[in-house]
Amino acid sequence: MLTFLAYAMIAVFMTAVMSNRLSALIALILIPMAFALIGGFGPMIPDMVLEGIKRIGPTAALLLFAILYFGLMIDVGLFDPLVRLVVRVCHGDPLRVIVGSTLLAMVVSLDGDGSTTFLICVTAMMPLHRSLGIRPLILPAVTILPNAIINIAPWGGPTARVMASLHLEPSQVFVPLIPAILLACCGAVLIAARFGLIERRRLAALPGIVPDSEETPMSQILASRRAVVARPAWLQAFNLVLTAALLVLLVADVLPLALMFMIAFAIAITVNFPAIRDQRERIEAHAGSALSVVAVIFGAGVFTGILQGTGMTDALAKSVIYLIPDSAGNFIPLITAVLSGPFTFLLSNDAFYFGVVPVLAEAARAYGIAPEVIARASLVGQPMHMLSPLVPALYVLTNLSEVETGALQRFALPWAAGLAGLMLAGAVLTGAVPLY
């Protein structure tokens, strides 16, 4: 009964969001509460919701101050040189712009934090995409697809979790997957190139579209922003050093991420805007976007709190195990790889890598299959995971891109599944994930 309730809740939630019948925020709050009532958990709802909000609290704080920090850096023009470089290289060609956006996301994703990547890439590239008239869904799609692949790095969330749950080293899990990851990265670039070719033909057929140059709206946007909050050269150098130090510390993981962004924002706004009135204006300028993202994050806390508190998470994990018949024991690595896509989409990384994967690894051990093989197989579906409604960074991306979450999922999910398939093919061909 609980398993059926869990699958039904997820199905209703996904239908409501992807069909645009409910916004993500409203669906995250109302649908799990409704199913908790149906399951007879009414009296427990307040405690489950509060527990879920407590667990999501550090993430909400991280995103709040990350948005404020990078919003401030955008205000002072820190990323303007990067955008101008892309403008010069792309010469107003949609194909080059879209592929360049993908490569930028690939590089920035090395910090291991999806929210940071989306904040940097979308805010830096959106004015250029808009000035060219590129479809709004393309920028978030070509940002999230490479990010999902690079996130498999050892300091990323999924790999760190599976190594912790199975007590493995990066050399056992990540290194054998490098060829498959590189293959998937090439696939992401090819997908971006396809989008670029389509946009190039579409925009060429439209009247009045002028390629971006030094006199186009892109340059005017940058110039107008600099005129409002122009910073001297030494201050821009300080902002660059501060941001670089912040990204290095994020990768090194020396302090909680939320605390690092709090400290960095406090330093940045004090140095750049010593007057309290100016500080208040800068905070108010980004309050809307920060509030919309943090509200959705707390909504996700309601969803995950009820999913965990009712036992639906455990029921979903056990259902995965029951799907594998005894006669298919030798194919557990391949089965794990195939299931990793949809189940990391439906479950959180914690639920999958700490709940499902250890059970799969123990079952595989009886057939002489090493746990590191199962660990590698479980990472193959990560390109689909980043589009899960349970990933807080997804809402950062959609809010920054000003697109609906359901619309992005419908647009990008087939391509994400294709990248997962490409990664599986690479893992099988290199022996990282044996067929049997």
Secondary structure, DSSP 4 states (H G I P E B T S, - for coil): -HHHHHHHHHHHHHHHHHTTSS-HHHHHHHHHHHHHHHTT-GGGHHHHHHHHHHHHHHHHHHHHHHHHHHHHHHHTTTTHHHHHHHHHHHTT-HHHHHHHHHHHHHHHGGGS-HHHHHHHHHHHHHHHHHHHT--TTHHHHHHHHHHHHHTTSTTSHHHHHHHHHHT--HHHHTGGGHHHHHHHHHHHHHHHHHHHHHHHHHHHTSTT-----TTSHHHHHHHHHHHHH---HHHHHHHHHHHHHHHHHHHHT-S-HHHHHHHHHHHHHHHH--SHHHHHHHHHHHHHHHHHHHHHHHHHHHHHHHHHHTTHHHHHHHHHHHTS-GGGGGGHHHHHHHHHHHHHHHS-HHHIIIIIHHHHHHHHHTTT--HHHHHHHHTTTHHHHTTSTT-HHHHHHHHHHT--HHHHHHHHHHHHHHHHHHHHHHHHHTTSS---
